[in-house]
Amino acid sequence: MKLRLIGIISLLVLIPIGCNASNCPELYPNSQPITVANTIELCNTFYVSLYDKQKQKVILVSEHLKHDGVGDAIRDNEFHSDPRIGLKPNPSQYSNTGYDKGHMAPAGDAANAKEMHETFLMTNMTPQVPSLNRESWRALEERVRKIFSETKSDMYVITIAVYADNKVMNGIPVPTAYWKVVMANSLAKYYYAINTSNSKVMENAPVPLSSLLPK
């Protein structure tokens, strides 16, 4: 799984993969930290966010799901700034913009109140088109949890925001698309969706590499 994962991520997002020092290596597949230029590592209980503080954008989130209550937590909807970053990004930046605060690590993956609260950190959010966030991407998140419920192994889920243009919403870059890579039982599947109205999720579907080049 290690070599296949490295190949998939390298192809999809063109980022360096390495064994750099990490405060939470267990949250990455095979405990191998992923490095992305110009980001800081924000470790949480079950997921880690690689965040570009200067540009106020999350690039990648890696989750380590274990069979100890995933999905059991009650949703709290308490969006809040990340004290490790400062006052921005904050929920008010999304007000009246037409975008949802879209989770990278889903709230539905939380196993307890602490984990739930962490999923509502603004460093886990990107501006997401409402129809994508509430329909096909939500259905994908539910599908991933179903896959997890059917496996006896731990699962790693990597969600990647693609920024292929310079669109910005109140200082926060707007992703053009998303990848989700799911790894369990030595197998990997990847999913892709464009951040537009009524977008559909594609499974293992190729896209032009030009759309994945980092900005």
Sequence and secondary structure as in RCSB ss.txt:
>XXXX:A:sequence
MKLRLIGIISLLVLIPIGCNASNCPELYPNSQPITVANTIELCNTFYVSLYDKQKQKVILVSEHLKHDGVGDAIR
DNEFHSDPRIGLKPNPSQYSNTGYDKGHMAPAGDAANAKEMHETFLMTNMTPQVPSLNRESWRALEERVRKIFSE
TKSDMYVITIAVYADNKVMNGIPVPTAYWKVVMANSLAKYYYAINTSNSKVMENAPVPLSSLLPK
>XXXX:A:secstr
 HHHHHHHHHHHH   B     S GGGSGGG  B  TT EEEE SSEEEEEETTTTEEEEEEEEE TTTTT S  
    B  TTT S S GGGGTTSS EEEESS GGG  SHHHHHHHTBGGGEEEE HHIIIIIHHHHHHHHHHHHHT
 SS EEEEEEEE  S  EETTEE  SEEEEEEEETTEEEEEEEESSTT   EES    GGGG   
